[in-house]
């Protein structure tokens, strides 16, 4: 029998993944450790290598299909099998437009070779358009969004007249994130705490470090200060840096401080992780935040970039809104929402003065955290933000 390639267990609670694209065509020879297929999990895009040497004889899971860990996704004919005569199997599925067998020059290129930005590739995937069949009208033959929309319209029933609605396939990162959010809201009793912080001194401290940031080649925002304050408060309130192991009936208090940071990427929400955040300076935090945000938006995060978080911060202040009710990033115990900073009048020592104010919202798992613990934690975060310590 041919070797059965199964979706491996990558850990971190990943139970399934969506086949994004095959990196090798049916009938192609593969060596051990050659990358075969890209799979999207609720954590990250991962590339699965071949565990054996042989020929990729049959692809069983085509792009767009959701497969479980342990499910067979392809068959590889090893050298031992190739030496024995066999009757070729007929594929159970029609060929995919996104996989092209090896062919002489002049045949359509693989879509991975097409010049296109990540946003255009995302649009093509959503609209079901095969990039390899598009003649780009952009510079150097680059495929544009307009090219994709025209191709999608042309392939629609009736020649593609525009209707009264757009239907976009619900899959990819957005579907993975949605499944995790549903799990969070249906299994975790969320409680919400909202408070405000005076960010006037925080903005002043950030301004004093801008020159250092420019010299180090990194932009200093308020987020590194918030991460630093959260870690300091977590050390005092370990119940906030925890998770619940329901199977063993244990509350697990983490001794690491790995901060998840929600990123609003074009393909959907993703939460990269700043590891050992408590050991980093403001400049080091700023550099890591910048790296992870850029990688998230370019869909180049590794599995290690998105696993192991113990607490998450979601900052939407740059977009707007008064405050939000963040969804807990299970299995964590809490998530902190950070919102826009607005200069407004407040009372200080009996006088009305202008201060830079910011709302904070804390969602917490009420099975693990009582309201008093959450409030004391929030009080410490606010105190640290209002009197930031110099580097």
C-alpha positions in Angstrom: 0.0 0.0 0.0 1.1 3.6 -0.6 2.1 5.7 2.3 -0.8 7.6 3.8 0.0 11.3 4.5 -2.1 12.4 7.4 -2.7 15.9 8.8 -0.3 15.9 11.8 -1.0 17.0 15.3 0.8 20.3 15.6 -0.2 20.7 19.3 -1.8 23.7 21.0 -5.2 22.2 20.8 -5.4 22.3 17.0 -7.9 19.7 15.9 -8.4 20.5 12.2 -7.2 22.7 9.4 -8.2 24.0 6.0 -6.2 22.9 2.9 -5.0 26.2 1.4 -2.9 24.9 -1.5 -0.7 22.0 -2.6 2.9 23.0 -3.2 3.6 19.8 -5.2 1.5 18.4 -8.1 0.1 14.9 -8.4 2.7 12.7 -10.0 5.7 14.7 -8.8 8.7 13.1 -7.1 9.2 14.3 -3.6 12.1 13.9 -1.2 11.9 13.5 2.6 11.2 16.9 4.2 10.1 18.5 1.0 7.2 20.9 1.7 4.0 19.4 0.3 0.9 21.4 1.4 -0.1 24.6 3.1 -2.7 24.2 5.8 -4.6 27.0 7.7 -5.3 26.2 11.3 -7.0 28.5 13.9 -3.4 29.4 14.9 -1.5 30.0 11.7 -0.7 28.9 8.2 1.6 25.8 8.4 3.4 23.9 5.7 3.5 20.1 6.0 6.7 18.3 4.9 6.9 14.9 3.3 7.9 12.2 5.9 9.1 9.9 3.1 10.7 9.8 -0.3 8.6 8.9 -3.3 5.9 10.1 -5.7 2.8 12.1 -4.7 0.5 9.7 -6.4 -2.9 11.0 -5.2 -4.2 14.1 -3.5 -7.3 13.3 -1.4 -8.0 16.7 0.2 -8.4 19.6 -2.3 -7.9 23.3 -1.4 -10.8 24.7 0.6 -11.6 21.4 2.4 -11.6 21.2 6.2 -9.7 18.1 7.5 -9.3 16.7 11.0 -6.0 15.9 12.6 -5.1 12.3 11.6 -7.2 12.3 8.4 -5.5 11.1 5.3 -4.9 14.0 2.9 -2.7 12.3 0.2 -1.0 9.1 -0.9 2.7 8.9 -1.6 4.1 5.9 -3.5 7.4 5.1 -2.0 10.3 3.6 -3.9 9.6 0.2 -2.6 6.0 0.4 -3.9 7.1 1.8 -7.2 9.3 -1.3 -7.8 6.2 -3.5 -7.7 3.6 -3.4 -10.6 0.3 -1.9 -9.6 -2.9 -0.8 -11.1 -3.2 3.0 -11.0 -6.1 4.4 -8.9 -8.6 6.7 -10.4 -8.9 9.9 -8.4 -12.1 10.2 -6.4 -12.1 14.0 -6.9 -11.9 16.1 -10.0 -8.6 17.9 -10.6 -8.3 21.2 -8.7 -7.8 24.4 -10.6 -5.1 25.3 -8.1 -2.9 22.3 -8.7 -1.1 21.9 -12.1 0.8 18.7 -12.9 4.4 19.1 -14.2 4.2 20.2 -17.8 6.5 21.5 -20.5 7.0 25.2 -21.1 3.9 27.0 -22.3 1.5 25.5 -19.8 -0.2 27.7 -17.2 2.0 28.6 -14.2 1.3 27.5 -10.7 -0.6 30.3 -8.9 2.2 30.6 -6.4 4.3 32.0 -9.3 1.8 34.6 -10.3 2.7 38.3 -9.4 0.0 39.4 -7.0 -0.2 41.0 -3.6 -1.5 39.1 -0.5 -4.7 41.2 -0.7 -5.3 40.2 -4.3 -4.6 36.5 -3.5 -7.1 36.7 -0.7 -9.7 38.2 -3.0 -9.1 35.5 -5.6 -9.5 32.8 -2.9 -12.7 34.4 -1.6 -14.2 34.7 -5.1 -13.0 31.2 -6.3 -10.8 32.6 -9.0 -7.7 30.6 -10.2 -4.9 33.1 -10.2 -2.8 31.0 -12.6 -5.5 31.5 -15.4 -5.5 35.3 -15.1 -3.5 37.6 -17.4 -2.5 40.5 -15.1 -3.0 44.0 -16.4 -0.7 45.6 -13.8 3.0 46.5 -14.0 5.1 43.5 -15.2 1.9 41.5 -15.6 0.9 41.8 -11.9 -2.7 40.7 -11.3 -4.9 43.4 -9.8 -8.1 43.4 -7.8 -9.9 44.6 -10.9 -8.6 41.6 -12.9 -9.9 39.3 -10.2 -13.4 40.9 -10.1 -13.7 40.8 -13.9 -12.8 37.2 -13.9 -15.3 36.4 -11.2 -18.0 38.3 -13.0 -17.2 36.6 -16.3 -17.5 33.1 -14.7 -20.8 33.9 -13.0 -24.1 32.4 -14.4 -25.4 34.3 -17.4 -22.1 35.9 -18.2 -21.7 37.7 -14.9 -24.2 40.5 -14.6 -24.0 42.1 -11.2 -26.8 41.2 -8.8 -28.1 42.8 -5.7 -25.6 41.1 -3.4 -22.1 39.6 -3.2 -21.6 36.1 -1.8 -18.2 35.5 -0.4 -17.2 32.0 0.7 -17.1 31.7 4.5 -13.7 30.0 4.9 -10.1 30.6 5.7 -8.9 32.5 8.7 -12.2 34.2 9.2 -14.0 30.9 9.6 -11.3 29.5 11.9 -11.5 32.6 14.1 -15.3 32.4 14.1 -15.2 28.8 15.3 -12.9 29.8 18.2 -15.1 32.8 19.1 -18.2 30.6 19.2 -16.3 28.1 21.4 -15.3 30.9 23.7 -18.8 32.5 24.1 -20.6 29.1 24.5 -18.2 27.6 27.0 -16.9 30.5 29.0 -19.1 32.7 31.3 -17.8 36.1 30.3 -17.9 39.0 32.7 -17.0 42.6 31.8 -15.3 45.3 33.8 -14.8 48.8 32.3 -12.7 51.6 33.7 -10.7 54.6 32.5 -7.0 55.7 32.8 -5.4 59.1 32.6 -2.9 58.7 29.8 -1.4 62.2 30.0 1.8 61.1 31.6 1.9 58.0 29.4 1.9 60.1 26.3 4.6 62.3 27.7 6.8 59.3 28.5 6.2 57.9 25.0 7.3 61.3 23.5 10.5 61.3 25.5 11.4 57.9 24.0 10.6 58.7 20.4 14.2 59.9 19.8 15.5 56.6 21.1 13.0 54.7 18.9 14.1 56.6 15.8 17.7 55.8 16.6 16.8 52.1 17.0 14.7 52.1 13.9 11.4 51.3 15.6 8.2 53.3 16.2 7.3 53.7 19.9 3.6 53.5 20.5 1.6 53.2 23.7 1.1 49.5 23.3 4.6 48.5 24.7 3.8 50.5 27.9 0.4 48.8 28.2 2.0 45.3 27.7 4.6 46.2 30.4 2.0 47.4 32.8 -0.1 44.3 32.3 2.8 41.9 32.9 3.7 43.8 36.1 0.1 43.5 37.3 -0.1 39.8 36.4 2.8 39.1 38.7 0.8 40.5 41.6 -2.5 38.8 40.5 -1.5 35.3 39.2 -5.2 34.3 38.9 -5.4 36.5 35.8 -2.6 34.6 34.1 -4.3 31.2 34.2 -6.4 28.7 32.3 -8.8 25.9 33.3 -7.9 22.3 32.6 -11.5 20.9 32.7 -10.4 17.3 31.9 -8.2 17.1 35.0 -10.3 19.5 37.1 -7.4 21.9 37.7 -6.8 25.7 37.5 -3.4 26.2 35.8 -1.6 29.3 36.8 1.2 30.2 34.3 4.6 31.3 35.4 5.4 32.6 31.9 4.2 36.0 30.6 3.5 35.5 26.9 1.3 38.3 25.7 -1.1 37.8 22.8 -1.9 40.9 20.8 -4.9 40.9 18.5 -4.1 42.1 15.0 -6.8 43.3 12.5 -5.3 41.6 9.4 -7.1 41.7 6.1 -7.7 38.0 6.1 -9.3 38.1 9.5 -8.4 38.4 13.2 -5.1 36.8 14.2 -3.3 36.8 17.6 0.5 36.7 17.5 2.4 36.2 20.7 5.1 38.3 22.4 7.1 35.7 24.3 8.7 36.5 27.6 7.2 40.0 27.5 8.2 40.7 31.1 11.9 40.3 30.2 11.8 43.0 27.4 12.4 46.7 27.5 10.0 49.2 25.9 12.1 49.4 22.8 12.4 45.6 22.6 8.6 45.2 23.0 8.0 47.9 20.3 10.3 46.0 17.9 8.6 42.7 18.5 5.1 44.2 18.2 6.2 45.8 14.9 7.6 42.5 13.6 4.6 40.4 14.6 2.1 42.9 13.2 3.8 43.1 9.8 4.1 39.3 9.6 0.4 38.9 10.5 -0.7 41.3 7.8 1.5 39.5 5.3 0.3 36.1 6.4 3.9 35.1 7.3 3.5 34.1 10.9 5.1 30.9 12.0 3.3 28.4 14.3 5.6 29.5 17.2 4.5 33.1 16.6 0.9 32.3 17.4 1.1 29.7 20.2 1.6 29.7 23.9 -0.1 33.0 24.9 -1.1 33.4 28.5 -3.0 36.7 28.4 -4.2 38.8 25.4 -4.4 42.6 24.8 -6.6 43.9 22.0 -6.0 47.5 21.0 -8.6 49.2 18.8 -7.9 52.7 19.9 -6.4 53.7 16.6 -9.7 52.8 14.8 -12.1 54.4 17.3 -15.0 53.5 19.5 -15.7 54.3 23.1 -15.1 50.8 24.6 -15.7 47.2 23.6 -16.6 43.8 25.1 -13.7 41.6 23.9 -14.1 37.9 23.4 -11.7 35.9 25.6 -9.0 34.1 23.7 -9.6 30.6 25.1 -8.2 28.9 27.1 -6.9 32.1 28.7 -8.7 33.6 31.7 -9.0 37.2 30.5 -8.5 39.7 27.8 -7.9 43.5 28.1 -9.4 45.9 25.5 -7.5 49.2 25.0 -9.4 52.1 23.4 -8.8 55.5 21.9 -7.2 58.3 23.9 -9.3 61.5 24.0 -8.4 64.8 25.5 -11.3 66.0 27.6 -12.1 67.9 30.8 -11.8 66.0 34.1 -11.8 67.1 37.7 -8.4 67.0 39.5 -8.1 68.3 43.1 -11.3 70.3 42.7 -10.3 71.9 39.4 -11.5 71.1 35.9 -8.5 70.4 33.7 -7.8 68.9 30.3 -6.4 65.4 30.4 -5.8 62.6 27.9 -8.2 59.9 29.0 -8.5 56.3 27.8 -11.1 53.6 28.5 -10.1 50.0 29.3 -12.4 47.0 29.2 -11.5 43.7 30.8 -13.4 40.5 29.9 -12.7 37.7 32.3 -13.7 34.0 32.9 -16.0 34.2 35.9 -15.3 30.5 36.8 -11.7 31.4 37.5 -11.8 35.1 38.5 -14.1 37.0 40.9 -15.1 40.6 40.4 -12.8 41.7 43.2 -9.7 40.1 41.8 -10.5 41.6 38.3 -11.0 45.1 39.8 -7.8 45.0 41.8 -5.9 43.8 38.7 -7.4 46.7 36.7 -6.6 49.2 39.4 -2.9 48.1 39.3 -2.8 48.4 35.5 -4.3 51.9 35.6 -1.9 53.0 38.4 1.1 51.8 36.3 -0.2 53.5 33.2 -0.8 56.8 35.0 2.7 56.8 36.5 4.9 55.0 33.9 8.4 54.3 35.1 11.3 55.6 32.9 13.3 53.0 31.0 
